[in-house]
Structures are given as structure tokens and as C-alpha cells.
Amino acid sequence: MTILPRLVMICQDSIRPNNPIWRRKFDQLQSKATVIASVGVEGNIYAKQGTTVDTRITVIDKIPAASPRQFIETMPCMNLTDLSQIIAQVPPRSKQLKIAALAAPIVEQESLFDLSSVPKTTNIIPFPRTAITVPKVEVEAKTEAKVNWSEVEPVKYIQNHWNKELSQPQGLFAPYQIEGIKLSGCQSHPTDAVESIAMASIQSPSCSYQPLLPKQIIEQGILSDIQLETIIRAGEAHSKLLNKWVKIDENNKVRHYPYAEPDARQERQGYLCGDGTGIGKGRQIAGVILDNWLQGKTKAVWLSISPNLIEDARRDWQDLGGKSEQIICQSSFKPNQRIALNEGILFTTYRTLARPETTKNQSRLEQIIDWLGEDFAGIIAFDECHAMAGALPTKGTRGTQKASLQGLAGLRIQHQLPNARIMYVSATGASKIQNLAYAERLGLWGTQNSAFSDRQVFIEKIGNSGIAAMEIISRELKAQGLYLARSLSYQGIEYQTLEHKLTPEQVEIYNQYAKAFEIIHNNISEALSCTCTNEESSLTSAQGTAYSAFESIKQRFSISY
């Protein structure tokens, strides 16, 4: 008796016998082998490794199935505890009886999915297998925990007047409280939030927009109260149009007008989320997209700084009841390929968006615009929007610096799709006023209601006024309901200083290294003059490289101790 080969396959969750796309392949497979088990694995098991994609474990024995079209029960995705119980019930590897093994010719192994017949030199005797039982109670509980999109309701709240006594500052920050509205039926954020004193002194306006979200998300606290506030205020901003019109002429030159012009299109107002780490910016983006999705706007664009962050986006979307396959990376399509999706969230990066058109390929920006259509009114979320800094040429001590390609691409998609609902998201929206040039949709310039005729005037006036003017801009945006900047409170956090006392041996080692660096520092110029004997220009370059390398190593040594 010999033990037959067994294959344990770890693959995507979609590769399973009950998936119509893969059913034919599994039918072919079972003409030569038998699927012993097919168990889904929840993606959050791998969250610490940076991915939350659901996977599947499939166990296959090389024994022709008695009925190739009959399969064992396909298990849904489950947690680690349930998975361990199921795997423990998988039967041992099957066995076969050798017949004339020494005289049998060697047969080249063929693919399990090949339909051609395979010469058999042995008789296969299947080993009796025990049935695999599923803990049905646990599986049903997991299914019930998923967000049900069929039970949808508007987010309920009432107008609320500002209570100044509750928002008195404590130190540099003030406890954050929702202003202008009072939510009902939702849960508080898991931790306390704060905002700067300057921002706390300004009240956010009341709202009338009611997002449409699954009832389960609100009642179970999947979105907290302050996260729901962002969705409400973003929806309120997106429901308005700016007194600003844009027109792109035949030479692709963009012109803005504070009044209606022939062939000019009115721009929709945007929103800026400036929350810090821990407030849940990704989940807020997903919430805004879901609100629009449930209202029929089932196309969206999610931009970020790295393609690896698509897994975080999928996690946030799945937390709200979405499917991971509904978020598609733009890089999965070739530049000249049409994006043939009737719905979905297209995830892309600023670097991808900035890739220019070539003689062979259209630009990635045009690919997105072709998919969305010029009348697109869905969400375009600029996550980590500070990556679009440098959207305009700037003058410095070393001359004029060209505008960044990423910033220009961000402006271009806003100009091409004036009806899109723009959401800027970043904890550091702009480190200096020049870097706010990408924020076309906040209405800071070029509208009938703004004090600045165009972007250049805005940057010059605010830039000359320093930090105080930038603070005024932030407060003004909050007063208009276009900006919130919350962060987690440090209240209750304790810390202590841990000192490592050096032993005499460690002190001696450090002193010896310090003396060695001192010798090199005092003699490096003479050493370089002896070793660098090339032309004068090359000599200067080589010496600069050597000095830079030495100083870098010296600083790392000093910091490490």
C-alpha cells in the first residue's frame, strides 16, 4: 500500500466549486482527482501582514471522483477558531494498492484539468472518508453580522444650538463636540476627540442633508457619531454649486469665470476632511461613497499615494458591507484598455494619474474620464491630498520651480469633471499656502463670494500675511461647513522615562569609536588630497561625496548612542 499524492491549494476565495466561473474546471479536475475540502479563510486573520483579502484552502486527493459533477459542501469564509475545527476533520491521505509496479512503464504526468485520458498502470482503491461537519451555529452568526444593504434609512438628526460652556478649552486643545446638529440612534466614537483652540472657537453651521446608509451601520456603531458628521457635512457641501464656471478651450487652456459664460460649466462645491490618525479617514471616505452608491451613483474614484493602500480601502469598504471585488485598481487595466465596468470604485495613485499621454498610449487621466463620462456626479476622493502640493509654479531663492505633475493631474481631473463630488482628505492639507493650490472646489478664490479674484492673488495675499492668515482660512472653512480637523485626545495617557545605564565596558567601547571618528575628522582633508588626483572638477565632486558619506556615518553613530 502506498499513500497517494495530496494537493493543498491556497488561493483566492472565488476559486471554489460552487462558483459558476470555475465550475467547469472543477468538473474536469474531478475526472482525475477528488476535492476533499474547500474552506474559506477570513482576510482579517492576515491584517497584521498588511492584507485583509479573503482566501480559500482547497484539499485535493489524486483519486478520480465517483461522480465528477458532485462536490462536497463548500465552506464559507470563517475565523481561525472555526477553521481549525474544520481542518482537523479532514481525513488522512488516501491509499492505493500497487499492482505490477516494477513492470509498469513510466507515464508522464498530465495536468489535472486536462480532459484527455490518462494511461493507468495501477488499480485505484479509494480509502473510506468520513464526512466533514460544519459548526452551523457559528457560520450563521457570522452571516448575520454582515451589513445588510436592503435595510436603508436616512441618518436622523435635529438642529442643535452651540453650548459655549461645554466647549471651553483645556490647554492647547479643546474637547471636540458635534456642533450645529444633534445625531440620534448612533454611537459615540471609541475614544475622545479634540480640536485646536482656534478651531474650537468657531461653530460649524447647521445642516439639512440626510445621508442614506444601512440601518445596521448606524445602530451598531460601525460608523461613529463624528464619522457620521463628516458624511453629513460632505453631503451638504456636495449638494451645492459654486458661483464659479470653468471652460476648457480647444487648446486645452482652462479659464474660470465668476459668472455664467457660453460653453462654461458650473463647478460643484467640495469638502476637506483634515482629521488626524485614529478618527478613521478611510472609513469616512467609504461612508461618503456608500451614501452616494445607495442613491444610484455607483461609480467612484479613490486616489491615494501608494497602490498597497488598496487593501486598506477594501477593508474599510467591507466594514460597511461592500465587497472587496468592487474596488478595482486602475493598474489592472492597460493604458489603452477601456474600463468596462458598469459600477465600481476605481482605486488609483497620484503617480499613475500623472502619467502623460504617449504616441502608443492615452493618459491614465483620460482613461478615467472616459469611464466616468463628462457629466459624472459621483465621488472623487483625494486621499492624502497633500500629494498634490506644488500644483502651481512657485518662485524661490533658486529660481522658478515647475508645477508638479501630480498636482497638475489633480487639477485637470477637477476641471474636466466639474460636476463631480470632490472630497479632499489629509491631516496635513498644506504645510504652506502655495501647497493649497489644488483645492479648487473649496471656493477660496474665483467665485462671486470670495475676496480673491483668482488663485494667484489668494496665494500672494495669504502668503504675505503669514501663519495668522492661514489660521483664519481654516476657521473660515469650518464656519462654512467645509472643513473639520479632529484628532484623538491624549487624556488619560501615562508615560515614563526609561534610562539605560551604560556599563564601564560600554563606555569604553563608545570612547574608542569616538576617538576613531575624531582622528578621521581631523585628517580627512589631507587624506582626500593624497588619494584624489583626477581633474579639478572631478576632484571637487569626489571630495564632496566622501565628506557627505563620512558626515552621514558620524551623525548616525552619535544618534545611535
Secondary structure as UniProt FT lines:
FT   STRAND          2..3
FT   STRAND          6..12
FT   TURN            13..14
FT   TURN            17..18
FT   HELIX           20..29
FT   TURN            30..32
FT   STRAND          34..41
FT   HELIX           43..49
FT   STRAND          55..61
FT   TURN            68..69
FT   STRAND          77..78
FT   HELIX           80..88
FT   STRAND          95..96
FT   TURN            101..103
FT   TURN            112..113
FT   HELIX           136..144
FT   TURN            149..150
FT   STRAND          152..154
FT   STRAND          157..159
FT   HELIX           164..167
FT   TURN            171..172
FT   STRAND          173..175
FT   STRAND          181..183
FT   STRAND          193..196
FT   HELIX           197..200
FT   STRAND          212..214
FT   HELIX           215..219
FT   TURN            220..221
FT   HELIX           225..238
FT   STRAND          241..248
FT   TURN            250..251
FT   STRAND          254..257
FT   TURN            262..263
FT   STRAND          265..268
FT   STRAND          271..273
FT   TURN            277..278
FT   HELIX           281..293
FT   TURN            294..296
FT   STRAND          299..304
FT   HELIX           307..309
FT   HELIX           310..319
FT   TURN            320..321
FT   HELIX           324..326
FT   STRAND          327..329
FT   HELIX           330..332
FT   TURN            335..336
FT   STRAND          344..349
FT   HELIX           350..353
FT   HELIX           364..372
FT   TURN            374..375
FT   STRAND          379..383
FT   HELIX           385..388
FT   STRAND          394..396
FT   TURN            397..398
FT   STRAND          399..401
FT   HELIX           405..416
FT   TURN            418..419
FT   STRAND          421..425
FT   TURN            427..428
FT   HELIX           433..436
FT   TURN            437..438
FT   HELIX           440..442
FT   HELIX           455..465
FT   HELIX           467..479
FT   TURN            480..481
FT   STRAND          483..484
FT   STRAND          487..488
FT   TURN            491..492
FT   HELIX           504..531
FT   HELIX           536..560
//
